[in-house]
């Protein structure tokens, strides 16, 4: 594999980095402190063509490859996890799933405006009693004539108060367990829909996260994504893309920790010399660099598999698990390097530490990914030879 960036990818990285430095960095401390999600950032990202990075141009996107999406996520999380999360959910979990599973009519109606950033998409799977155990969801949809009546609740949904469209997973046949789950495209404007933000979060305070409520929502039959009963399969394929963007973002958080720590190492002196001269501080810096480089290799490896349209569940899981763990450790070390100052929001590292915890939990906990990797190695987990319908970036072909 060749991991050299193209000229276009280098330009993309430069563009996103400049955007973050100008539009996010000067304000993120206040946004985080006030729990404010600035929606204008999404509009500006759309103006740069970054809300549909790897969506084909025919559907309103920029037509770039999956590692270009990784670059965008990495640089956005260097600014703050909240804005990488927005792109992860909108593009990785929602738009890419519509591209993979949607009918042409659904793509025209929902995907194109999302790829252009005119509308925002989100993903609604988790419930109060159903996280890692997807089969435990309680949301139900009953078919009546030419529509379904949807009732239930979702929680920890990113962009809950912002998104226009939601991919919602509900039981249409409880007796079939996983095979009885169906995916629906739900619009915010549908009667019976409501949302409420969750306050008091440990981290990602500049993001919008909360609960969705469905009270006898009538969802047209043409808003079923895929076929009835394919919801679990669709949800898992979406997570392959979402986890990829989370892993890429974790690289950005490690990079942010490293940049802040290097600067502090040169500025702060103890015992008559810069703290960067102390070996135990150097050890933490070295571990950050090692974590960054290893995480990038795992992410871009998964990206290349996506580029070629190959199944990548194992590789993406490994990238997500390891990159998020490395980011959590890097943030912890960054606070330690800053000493007492690291405990104050005068420096950004305390925000990095708070933000680093959520990705270790969402889109598959550390423990879930550990089990997945062990089952692959032991031969207990064998992915079915599904037609993933994941478009290769070069010619749009399918496998």
N, C-alpha and C positions, 0 to 999 in steps of 0.2 A: 504494500500500500504506500502511496505517496501522500504525505501529509503537508507538503509545501502548499502554502496559500497562493491562490491565483492573484493577479493584479486586482481583479474586481473584489476579491475577498479582503485584500489588504485595504482597499479604498473603503469598503463597507465598515471594517473595524475602525478606521480613522474617523469616518462619518459618525458612527454611533458613539465613539468615545468623546468626540467634540460636543455632540448633543448632550451627553450625560454631564460633561463638565460645565456646560452653559445652562442647561435647563433643569437639572436635578440637584447637582452638588450644592449650589448656593442656598437652596431652600429646604433640603431634606431634613435637616435637624428640626426645623419648626414643624414641618408636616408630620414628622414622627412624634414629636412631643404633643401635638394637638390631635393626633389620630385623624389626619386629613388626607384623603385621596384626591389628588388634583387631576381631574378628568381632562384638563387641557393637554396633559402630556400625551394621552392617547391620540388626540387630534393631531398633534405635532408629529407623532410617530407615523400616523397615517399619511401625512403630507410627505414624509420621507419614503413611503412605500414599505414600511416595516411592520405593518399589521397583517400582511399576507406574503411574507418573505419567500416561502417555498411553495406558494400556491401558483399554479400555472397562469400565465398572462391571460389566457382565454377566460379564466374565471376571476379576473380582476387583481391577481397577485403580481409579484415581481418576478416569478419564474426562476428563483435561485435554487441552489441545492440545500440539502439538510445541514451540512456543516456551516453554511452561511447563516442558517437559523441559529445554530449553536453560537456563532460569533456574536450575533445580536443579543442573545440571552446572556452570554458571558459579560458583555460590556454593560448591559442594563443592570445586572445584579451588582456590578462594581459600584453603581450609583446607589441602588437600593433594591432589596428583594421584592418589594411591592410591585415595581414596574416590570421586572422580569416575570413575576407571577401573572400579571395581566396578560402579557404576550403568551406565556405558557398555556394559560387557560383558553384565551381567545383563539390562538393559532394552533397550538399543539393538541389540545384536547377537543376543541370544537371544530374549527374550520378544516383541519386535516382529516377529521373523522367524516365530515360531510363530503369531502373530496373522495374519500375511500368508499363510502357506503351510500352516498346520496343518489337519488334519481336525478336526471337532467333537470327536471322541473324544480327540485329542491335546491340544486346548485344555482340555478338562475335566480331563484327567489331569495335564498338565504346566504349562499356562499359568496357570490359576487359582491354584495354590499359589505359583507364582513371582511373580505380580502382587501377591499378598498378602504376599510376603516369607517365606513358610513354607518354601520351597525356593529354592535359588540356582541360576541358570543360567549357563553359560559357552559359549564359542565356540572351536572347535578346527579351524583351517585350516592354520596355519604348521607347517612341518616343518624338520628340520635342513638339507635341501637344497632347500627350496621356500618362498620368501617371496613376492616380487613375481611370480615365475613359478609361478602356481597349478598349471598343468598338470604341473609337475615333482613333485607329491606322490607318495609311494610307498605310502601306506596303502591297503590293498585290502580289499574285502568280496566274499565268494563266497556266492552264494545256494545254500542246501541245504534243500530242503523249505520249511518255513514260517518260516525264519529265515536270517540272513546270518552268516557267520563273519568277524569283523573282525580284521585284524592290521596293526600299524604303530606309528608313533610321531609325536607332535606336540610342538612346543616353543614357548617364549615364550607359554604359555597363561595368561592372567590368571585368578585364582581356581582354579588347578590343584588345590590341596589343600582348597578350601573348597566348590566348587560340587557340587550334587547331580546336575545334568543337564548334558550337553554336546551341542552341535551339532557333529557330527564329519563331515568330508568325506573320502570314500574313493572309489577307483576300483572300479567294478563292471564296466567294460569299457575296458581300457587302450588298445585299438586306436582307440577313438573320441575319444581325447584329452579336450578340455573337455566334450564331450557324453557322456563315459563316467563322469563324476563324479556320485556320489549323496550326498545328505545323510541322516544318521541321528541319532536322538535316543538317546544312550547314557547309561545311569545308572551312577553311581559304584559301586553295589552289584553290578553285573553281574560274574560270575566272569571273571577274566582282566584286569581293569582295575587299573592302579596309577598313581601320580603321584609326582613328586619336585620340590621347589622348587629354583629356581636362586638361588644365593648370589653375593655379590660384584658386584651391579648398581651401575652408576654412579648411577642415580637411582631414584625411586619405591621406595625401600627399605622404606617402610611398607606396601607392597603385596605380594600373594602371586602370584608368577609362576613358571612352571616347565614341566615336561615331563609328558606323558601317554604311557602305554604300553598297547597293546592286544594281548593274547596269546590268540588264538582265542576272542574274546568272541562269544557267541551273541546277536545282536540280533534280536528278533522282527520279522517283516515289517511289522507295524503300526507300527513305529518308524521307517519310512522317511518322511522329510519331503518332501512333494511327490511327484513320480514318479521312478522310476529314470532316471538320466541328467540330471536337472534340477539337480544339485548346484551346478554352476558358476553358473548363473543365480540360484539361491537365495543362494549365498555373496556374489555381487555386490550383490544387493538388500539383504542384511544390512549390507554395508559402507556403503551409502548412509545407513543409520540410525546405524551406529557412527561414521562420520566426522563426522556432524552433531553428535553428542555430544562428540566430541574437539574440534571447532572451538569449541563453546560453552564447554567447559572451558578452552581456551586463553585465552578472554576473561577468565575468572576468574583465571588466572595473571598476565595483564597487570595486572589490577586489584590483585592482591596485591603485585606489584612496585611499582606506583604508590603504593599506600598506605604501604608500608614506606619508599620513597624520599622521599616527601613528609615523613613524620615525621622522618626522618634529616636532611633538608635544613633543617628548622626547629631541630633540636637541635644539630647540628654547626656549629661556627664555624671559619673559617680566614681569615687575614689580616684579622682584626678584624670579620668579618661572617658571617652564616649562609651556608652554602655554596649555598643556594638563590638567593642574590643573584648568583652567578657565571654568566655567560652560557652557558658550555659545559655546565654542569649543567642549566640551564634547557632547553637544546636536547634533552638526554636525556629530561627530564620531558615536554617537548612531544611528542617522538616516541612516548613511551609512551601519552600521551593520544590522539594521532592513531591509533596502532595499535589501541587499545581501541575507539574509535568506528567505525573502518572495519571491524574484525573483527565487531563486533556487527551492523552493517548487513548484512554478507554472511551471517551466521548466521541472523538473523531473516528475511531474504529467503528463504533455503532453507527455513526453518520454515514460512513462509506457503505455499510451494509444497506442502509436505507436508500442511499443513492442508487444502488444496483437493484433495488426492489426485493432484497432477500429478507427472510425471517430474521429478526434480531432481538427477540424477547430476552434471551439469556444475556446477550451482550449489553443490552440497554439496562437490564436489571443490575448487572455488575457495575456499570458506570454510575448509575444513580446511587447505589449503596455506598460505593467507595468514595465518590466525589463528595457526597454529603457528609460522610464521616470525616473526611479530610478537612472539609470546610469548618465543621464544628470544632475540630481540634485546633485549626489555624486561628479561629476567632478566640478560643480560650487562651491560646498562647499569646495572641496579640494583646489581650487585656493584661496578661501577666507581664509582658514586656513593658507596658505603659505604667505598671505599678498602680499606685493609688489614683493616678490620673485616668487610668483605664476604667475606673469605676464611675467616672463622671461623663456626662454627655458633652463635656467640653471637647472631647475627642470622639471620633466615630466608632471606635472599636467596641464600646459597650453595646451599641446598636447592632454591630456585626454579630456579636455573641448572641444577643436575643433573637436576631433574625435567623441565625444558623440552626436553631433547634427545630423549627417547624418542618423544613425539608427532610429531616431525619425521620419524621413521622408520616407526613402526607405522601400520597401516591405510592403506598407500600412502605410500611415501617422497616426500619433496619432489620428487625427480626424476620419479617416476611421475606425480604430479599436474601437473608442468610439461608433460610430454609429452601428458597427457590434454587440457589446456587448449589447447595448440598444435594438436592434431589436431581438436578441435572447431572452432577458428577457421579452420583450413585446409580443413575439410570432409572430412577423412579418417575421422573418427569419427562415425558416425550410429547412434544408439541405435535399436534396433528398436522398433516400436510395440507393445510388450508390454502385456498387461493386468497392471498392476503389483499389483492387488488391495490397494493401500494405502488403508486406510480414512480418509476425511476425518473430521476431529474433530467436525464439526457434526452430521452425520446418518448417519455410518457407510457412506456410499455408496462404490462402487468405480468406477474408470474402465476 
